[in-house]
Amino acid sequence: MKRFTPVSSLACALAGTLALAACSDEASAPLAPTMAGTSLSVEAGSSSSLVLFKGNGVPAGFAERVQGLGGTVTYAHAGVGFAMVEGLSDAGAAEIRAMSSVAGVTADTEFTLHQPQDAASMEFDGSAADEIQSQANPATASRYVWQWNMRSIGANKAWAAGKLGSSNVTVAILDTGIDYDAPDLNGLVDLSRSRSFVPGDNTITSTYFPSRNQISDYNGHGTNVATQVSSKAIALAGVTSRTTLIGVKVLGAKGSGSLGGIISGITWAADQGAHVANMSLGGVFAKPGNGQAVALIQRTMNYAKQKGMLVVVAAGNERADLDHDGNLFKTYCGTVHVICVSAVGPESAGAYVDQPSAFTNFGRSSINVAAPGGNYRADFAASPWPWGNDIASWVWSYCSKTKLVLSATGGVLGYAGCQAGNRLTGQVGTSQAAPHVAGLAALLMAEHGTGNPVRIKQIIEASSADLGQSGTDPYYGRGRIDVGAALGL
């Protein structure tokens, strides 16, 4: 073990951070090698519109009609009945809106990751022990001692019983991409069914990483999330070790993405045969004036259910009471057919592992279950964790080799120091809680079969440890997930 470097910033520690690692020490200056070239924008385009049709289907000749008005259809889905359109003028949008087959045209909306705490980082020496593949026994992962999260939900009980998941079950990771050839993930990600819906990141790929797949993770968030679902357990275990992953990039290097890209990503995952979709992302917007966007989201989740895909979503990190959110629509916990996950974790080493996280959103009307997302002490006093004195109960993974340092305007400044592939990173958030549930869903589908997301959701809720107020609790929902109980162990 070479060194431990917590990169948390006290100035950014509270829940005001809008972009992941925006105030981390890693982002304070470009790290060698610095990349030369044009400063690239990675924000979602503001000229994008969402067209919602009346019922399913896309009208014949619609793309040609849009082209004639100076726009371009970048994605359309007949099953949901919507299209993403770029480049329409106000007059063009009005003409499309007047079509008898169109229910509405609305400007696309951008969302940004909201992480409550900057990431921690640790390099390690890559000793022989780290190279031993532990896929058949994830508890022998070289850094498993750090994984309070896997032990707290009894994932180790499933592994001991030979419940490791199945490659025939697929989980789609809708996020910032995946470092698909990281040691813990190499061979688990099906690139043939993966896709990016972030044009700005595609430009980064072609400019700086032309040999990499478009789902390469330039942020790091998606790689951490993916590892909690499925991992070969060389350094760190996931809930499963054999589940197939597909990367659906809907958030860019800055952690931002559009509603249209996210909706497109959900439909893509469902059409590619994903059985579970993990969405450790979200946002919030006012219901008044956004009825078409809400309707589009509901249609999309209905389509996912019809295709047999269970959608797991993070509750969010704003400490918000979702029971009393007035005219706000919290994506995507306010949607039917999803599992909305809150976060728990110990505030210090040896503390209660199921303490509701200081940042987690809550509310009986929205939270289905809780899962490990990490926590930190309110006074930020260091505690002696297995990885060293620290302020937080991190959820660990490899750091993406292609994680970048960006300028305030989205320009690429350089690497974030993980390019050697020997750095681990820890994060906290409901983003980390949700994939534990997605991993459990994948385990259950390996046992009970796919195609019945409602039944899997019922098993997860019924088997969860009933914590807090009896029945449905504002913070725990139906309870903290229990992998062993869900599998009848």
N, C-alpha and C positions, 0 to 999 in steps of 0.2 A: 504494500500500500504506500503510495508515494506521498500524497498530501491531501488534506481536507480543506476545502475553500468554500465556506458559506458565502453566498453572494447576495444575501438579503440586505436591503437598504432600509434603515429605520425610517427614512423620510417617505418611503413608498410602502411601508408595511401594512397600513390600514387599507380598507376596501375603497380606495379611490383610484387604484390603478386600472386603466382602461385597456391597455395592451399588454399581453404577456411579456414579462421581462423588460418592460419599457424603461425601468429605472434600475436594472441590475448593474452590478459592477462590470459584467461582461459587455454591456452595451455602452460603457463610458468612453471607449475609444476603439478604433479598429485594431484587430489582432492580426499578426502576420499569418498567411500572406494576404496583403491588401489587394483587392481586386481593382483593376483599372477598368474604365469604361463609363458609359453613360449612366447617370443616375436614373434608375427605373422606378416608375410608380407601381405600387402593388395594391393600390386601393381599388375597390370595385368601381366600375364606370358609372357615372351619374346619368348617362344617356339611355340607360336600359329601362324598358317598360315591360310590365307583365300584362298579358292579355288573357282574360278569363272568358271561356266560351260558355254558351248556354247548353249545359249537358256535356256528355262525353264527345270525343271526336274533335278533329281539326277540320274546318271547312275546306273543301276542294279549292285550290288556287289561292289559298291564303298567303303563302310565301311570295307568290308573284305579285299579289296585291300590295303587300308590304314593300317589296322591292320597287314597285312603281311609285311609291310614296317616299322613296329615298332611304328606306330602312332595310334591315336584314333580320331574318328569323334565325337566332342562334341555337334555339332548342325548342322543341314542341313535343307535347305528349298527349296522344289521343285518349289514353285511359283515364287521365285526370281532366283533360280538356283545358289546356293552357298552352301559352307560348311565351318565350322570352324574345323580345325584339330590341335591337339596337338601332340608334340613329334616327328615330322618328322625330320630326318637328312637332310642335304643338298642333299645328294644322293637320299633320298626318295622323297624329294620335286621335284627334277629334273625328277624322274620317273613318278610322278603324272602329272607334267607339260607336259610330252610327250604324255599323253593320248589324243586320237583324240577328246574326248568329253570335254576336258578342255581348256578353253580360257586363263587361266593364274593362277599362284600361287604367292601370295605376302605375305610378313610378315605382321602380324597384327600391328596396330599402336595404341599407347596409347595417350589419351588426358587427360588434367587436368583442372578442374574448374579454372577460372580466375576471382576472385571477386575483385572489386576495393577498398573495404573498409572492415575492420573487423566488426564483428557483435556487436550490442549493446545488453544489457541484462538487464532485470528488473524482480525482484520477486514481487509477489503480495500476499495479505493475504487470498485469497480464501474465501471471505465473501459470504454471502448468495446471494448477487446480481450476483456474478460470476457464480452461479450454475443454474440460471434461463435460461432455453433453449429458445433461440430467433430464432429458425429455421423459424418460420412463419413471423417474423419481424426482419430481421438482423440488422436494425438500432438501436435496443435496446441492442445490444451486449455491455457488460460492458466497453469495451475499444474502442468503435466505435469512440469516440471523437478523438482518435489518427489517425483515418484512413482518412487522407487527400486524399489518393489514390482512395478510393471508391467514395468519393464525387466528385472528379475531373472528373470522367468519367460518372457521373450520374447513378451509380448503384442503389442508393437509390430511384431514380425515378421508376426503374423497380420493386423494392421490394414493393413500395407503391401501384403499380398497380397489385400486386399479381403475378408478374413474378419472380418465385423463382427457375426455372429449374425443371427438371423431373428426377426421379430415372431411367427412361427408357433410358436416355442418359448417356453414359459412356465416361469419359475422362481418358486416360492413362497418368500417370506421369512417364516419363523416366528420372530417376534422382538417387539420393543416397538412395532411399527408402522412407518410410513414417512411422511416429509414428502413426500407424493406430488406436490406442485407446486413443489418446490425446482427451481431452474434446471436442474440436471443430471438430474432425474428426471421433470420435467413431461412428460406424454404417454406415459411408459413403463409406468405403473402402471394396471392394469385394475381399477378400483374396483368394477365390477359383479360380479367374482368374489372380491373381498376381504371379510374379515370379522374382527370382534373376538370373542375368547373371554375377555375380561377385563371383567367387569361393572363393576368399580370405575372403570375408565377410561371406560366408556360414560357413567357419571355425571359425570365430569369434562367430557366432551364436551358433554353436554346443559346443564351448568351454565355453563361458561365459553366453549365454542367450538361453539355450536349450529349454525353453518353449515359446520362441518368434518365430513369423513367419520370414522366410528368408528375407522379405523386410524391416525388422526393420532398422531404419535410425540411423546409427552411426556417421553421419556427421552433420546433421541438415538442410542442404540445401533443400533436397527434401520435408521435412515437411513444411518449409516456402512456397515453391512453391505450394504444393498441397492446402494449406489453402487459397491461393488467388483464386483458381478455385471454390472450394466448401467448405463450413464451416457451422456447426450448429450454429455458431455465439453466443456461450456462452461468450467468451472473445472478439473475433475478427471476423468480417464478411468476407465472400468471395463474389465474384461476384454472385454466386449462393449458395443456401443452401440445395438443394435436389439432385444435380447431383451425380451420382455414380462415384467413383474413383477406378482405379486399379493401384497398384504399380508395376512398371517394373524397377527393380534395375539394372542400367547399369553403375553406378559410385559407387566406394567403399568408405570406411571410410575416406580416404585421398582426396576424390573428383576426383579420377582417374578411368578411364575405357578404354576399348579397342574399336576400330572401329568395330571389329567383334561382341563384346557384344552389342554395340548400334544397329547395323544392325539387329542382332538377336532379340533385344528388340522391334524394330519397327515391324518386321514381326509377332512376338508373339502378340503384342497389336492388330494389324489388324485382326489376326486370332481369337482372343478372342472377337471380336465384338466391340472394342473400336471405337467410332465415332469421337473422337478428340484425338490427341497425343500431349502432351506438352513436348518440348525438350529444357529445359533451360541449355543447354550444347553446346559444340562446340569444335572447334580446327581449325587449319590451317596447310596445308602442300603444298609443291610445286607440281604444276601440272605436270611438266616434270618428267617422271619416275614413276608416280602414276596414270597413266591412268586407270588401272584396278580397283583401289580403287574408283576413280571418277565414273566409269561405274557401279560399284556395288551399290554405293549410289543412283545414278539416277534410276537404276532398282528397288531398294527398295522403293523409293518414288513413282514411277509409280505403284508399287504393292499396296501401301497404298491407293492411289487414286482409283484404281480399286475396292478395298474393301470398298470404301466409307468413308475412314478415312481422316480427315483434320489434317495436321501436322503443328503445330505452333512452331517456333524456335526463340531463342534469338539471337540478332544481334552480341553480344559480347562486351567486355569491354576494348578493346585496343585503343580506340580513333582513329581507323583506317578508312581511306577513302576506302570503298569497291569498289568505281568506278575506283580506280587507284591502285589495289593490284597486278598488274603485273602478274607473273606466279604463284600466290598463289591461292589455292582453300579454301575459307572460308566455313567450314562446319557449318551450313547446308543452309546458305542463298544463296549459289551459286547453289542451287538445284531447280528443277522445282516443282511446285504444293504446295510449302510451303508458309506460312505467316511468313515473317521475321520482327521481332519487335525490334524497338529501344526504348530507355528509356528517360523519362522526369521526372521532379520533381522540387519542389522549393528548392532554395539554402539556404533559411532561413525561419523561421516562418513568414507567411504573404506575402511571395514573390510570384512571378508568378509561378503557379503550372505547367505550360507547358514548362518550361525552359529545353532545351535539357540537359541531364545529362552530367557532365564533362567527363565521361568515355566512353560514348556510341559510338559504331561504327556507321558509316553513309554512305550514298551513294544512289543516285537515282536508280541505277541499281539493288539494293538489298533490300532496306527498303520498306516494304509495308505499315506499319502503326506504330504509336508510342503509348506507354502506360506507366502508372506510374511505374517507377523503382527506384525512389528516387534520391537524389542529395546531394551535400555538398558544403559548401562555400570554395572558393579557399584559403582563409586565415585561415580556420579552427576556426574561431571565434564562440563561443557558442551562440546559439539563444534560446529564451524561448519557446520551444515547449510544447504542452499539457502534455507530459511526463517528462518535466524538461528541463533545459538548456542542449543543445546538439549541435553537429556539422552537423547533417545530417537529411534529411527527410526519416526516415526509413520506410520500409514496414514490418509490424509486424505479428507475429504468435506465437503459443506456441513453446518453445524449445523442441526438441526431448528428451524424457526421457532417451534414450540410447545413446545420443551423447557422444563420447569418446575423451580422450586426447591421442594423439599418439606421439611416438618418431619420430625423423627425418627419421628413417629407416622403419617406419610403425608399430613398436611394440605398443601394447596396454599398456598404463601406468595407466589409470584409467578413471573414469567418468569425464565429463566436468561440473558437477554441476547442471544438470537439472533433475536428476533422481527422485526428489520429485514430478515432474509434476506441479510445481507452478511457473515456470519461463517463461517469454515471451522473445522473441528475435526479433530484427529488423535487416534487411539486405537491401542492395541496390545493384542494378545491372540490366542489361537487363534480367537476370534470373528472376527477380521479375516482369518485365514488361510483358514478354511473357504469363504467366498464366492468367493475366487479359484478354488477347485476347482469350485464350482457354476457359475461363469462359463465355465470351460473345458468343463465338461460340456454347457452350452448351445451353445457353439461347435461341439462335436463332433456334437451332435444336429442342428444346422443342416446339417451336411455328410453325416451318415450316416443321418439319420432318427430318429424317436422310437419309443418302445415297447419298447426293448431295453436296460434299464438295466444288465444284467450285462455286455453287450458294451462299453458306454461306460466302465464301471468298469475293465474289462480294458485298454482302450486307454490310459486315464489312468495306470494303474499301469505298464504296459509301456513307455510313452514317457517316464517320469519320469527325471530325472538321478540315477544311482545314486551316492549320497554316503554317507560314513561307511563302515560295514562292508559288504562286498559282499553283494548279495542283499537281505535284509531287515534294516534297521538299527533299533535301538530308538527313535531320534529321527526318522529320515527315512522309516521304513517302506520302501516300494519306491523312494523317492527324492523329490526336490523336483520338483514339476510343471514341465513344459516345454511351453509352449503351441505353439511352433513345431514341435517334434518330434511332438507329438500330432496335429498337422494335416499332418504329412509335408512341412513346409517346409524 
